Amino acid sequence: MWLRRGGAARAPGGPCPGCGTPGDNGHGGVDRSGEAYCETCGLRRSDGTEHVEADLGAIAGVSDRGLSHARNEDAMALGLLAAPGAAPVLAAVVCDGVSSVDSPELASRAGADAALERLLHPAAPTMRDAVAAAATAVEALEEVSVRNPPSCTLVAAIVRPDDGITVGWVGDSRAYWLAAPDAVEPARLLTVDHSWAVEMVAAGAMDAATALADPRAHAITRWLGAGGEPRPDVVTLHPACPGLLLICSDGLWNYLPGAVDLAEVALPELARGGPAAVARALTAIALDAGGRDNITVVAVPIGLPEQRRDT
């Protein structure tokens, strides 16, 4: 049995962007949230997550700070687990820190790492087990800020050769199934946002246009962390044709929300350069469109024509 993992860098590195003091001089202050600061000028040092790429061949992802945020509050963790001669189990997690709390990037990193570790455990735990582990890891960060502790959303997926695709989520990070226009398994959004607008429409209290125009429209109603409801929704898909599983933060889908539109970009890139090319191309689209939020994209090619849809 062997394991490969990829994801965000965690350690500060390089010279201070403000004054040029080397990052390896053994100095620099660290506050209780784990932030590192330059001892010379006091500026926050880079934590290595402004732009991160992970390519494991069968699965790849990109996480980028975007053009407006001071730091990358998203995190991704991806990995594969396989025995010699066997098809691997693939897993990926994307977390998006809640920007209105303190140190949201810590919540994203803790949640993504904990969920992936649980998903790839040889005992094959459930998606709900993985989300519970992520919630526990995020809740443990409450001491970072008594006033406004870190929190985040989460979307996770695991692909097992004999069990299809299982997706779990809390909040408004998304998973999509992408396929060709004539595919028997059509491209579509697999998740339903845990947001104020979606819940108002589902309850019949407002039509979609009215709800989306409200200032509260994108407020999340579930999250990991203090005061949140970490209960995930979980769906399973047994694709009837090849395609692409895409999981992402709202830094992408705010610009390109439609599954068909995503497929039109992603599938040609997949054919040309594999899942890493897909993640890079979609990240570039979000940046070109304004990059107002952090952007994280993970692509997982799926080729299981013998499987059927689980209803």
Secondary structure as the mmCIF struct_conf table of DSSP 4:
data_model
#
loop_
_struct_conf.conf_type_id
_struct_conf.id
_struct_conf.beg_label_comp_id
_struct_conf.beg_label_asym_id
_struct_conf.beg_label_seq_id
_struct_conf.end_label_comp_id
_struct_conf.end_label_asym_id
_struct_conf.end_label_seq_id
STRN STRN1 TRP A 2 GLY A 7
BEND BEND1 ALA A 11 ALA A 11
BEND BEND2 GLY A 14 PRO A 15
TURN_TY1_P TURN_TY1_P1 PRO A 17 CYS A 19
TURN_TY1_P TURN_TY1_P2 GLY A 23 ASP A 24
BEND BEND3 ASN A 25 GLY A 26
STRN STRN2 GLY A 29 VAL A 30
TURN_TY1_P TURN_TY1_P3 ARG A 32 SER A 33
STRN STRN3 ALA A 36 TYR A 37
TURN_TY1_P TURN_TY1_P4 GLU A 39 CYS A 41
HELX_LH_PP_P HELX_LH_PP_P1 LEU A 43 LEU A 43
STRN STRN4 ARG A 44 ARG A 44
HELX_LH_PP_P HELX_LH_PP_P2 ARG A 45 SER A 46
BEND BEND4 GLY A 48 GLY A 48
BEND BEND5 GLU A 50 GLU A 50
STRN STRN5 HIS A 51 ASP A 55
BEND BEND6 GLY A 57 ALA A 58
STRN STRN6 ALA A 60 ASP A 64
TURN_TY1_P TURN_TY1_P5 GLY A 66 SER A 68
BEND BEND7 ALA A 70 ARG A 71
STRN STRN7 ASP A 74 ALA A 82
TURN_TY1_P TURN_TY1_P6 PRO A 84 GLY A 85
BEND BEND8 ALA A 86 ALA A 86
HELX_LH_PP_P HELX_LH_PP_P3 ALA A 87 PRO A 88
STRN STRN8 VAL A 89 GLY A 97
TURN_TY1_P TURN_TY1_P7 SER A 99 SER A 100
BEND BEND9 VAL A 101 SER A 103
HELX_RH_AL_P HELX_RH_AL_P1 PRO A 104 LEU A 119
TURN_TY1_P TURN_TY1_P8 LEU A 120 LEU A 120
TURN_TY1_P TURN_TY1_P9 PRO A 122 ALA A 123
HELX_RH_AL_P HELX_RH_AL_P2 MET A 127 GLU A 139
HELX_RH_3T_P HELX_RH_3T_P1 ALA A 140 VAL A 144
BEND BEND10 VAL A 146 ASN A 148
STRN STRN9 SER A 151 ARG A 160
TURN_TY1_P TURN_TY1_P10 PRO A 161 ASP A 163
STRN STRN10 GLY A 164 VAL A 170
BEND BEND11 GLY A 171 ASP A 172
STRN STRN11 ARG A 174 LEU A 178
TURN_TY1_P TURN_TY1_P11 PRO A 181 ASP A 182
BEND BEND12 VAL A 184 GLU A 185
STRN STRN12 ARG A 188 LEU A 189
STRN STRN13 SER A 195 SER A 195
HELX_RH_AL_P HELX_RH_AL_P3 TRP A 196 ALA A 202
TURN_TY1_P TURN_TY1_P12 ALA A 203 GLY A 204
BEND BEND13 ALA A 205 MET A 206
HELX_RH_AL_P HELX_RH_AL_P4 ALA A 208 ALA A 213
BEND BEND14 ASP A 214 ASP A 214
TURN_TY1_P TURN_TY1_P13 PRO A 215 HIS A 218
STRN STRN14 ILE A 220 ILE A 220
BEND BEND15 THR A 221 THR A 221
STRN STRN15 LEU A 224 GLY A 225
TURN_TY1_P TURN_TY1_P14 ALA A 226 GLY A 227
HELX_LH_PP_P HELX_LH_PP_P4 ARG A 231 PRO A 232
STRN STRN16 ASP A 233 LEU A 237
BEND BEND16 ALA A 240 CYS A 241
STRN STRN17 GLY A 243 CYS A 248
HELX_RH_AL_P HELX_RH_AL_P5 ASP A 250 TRP A 253
TURN_TY1_P TURN_TY1_P15 ASN A 254 TYR A 255
HELX_RH_AL_P HELX_RH_AL_P6 ALA A 259 ASP A 288
TURN_TY1_P TURN_TY1_P16 ALA A 289 GLY A 290
BEND BEND17 ASP A 293 ASP A 293
STRN STRN18 ILE A 295 ILE A 302
TURN_TY1_P TURN_TY1_P17 PRO A 305 GLU A 306
#
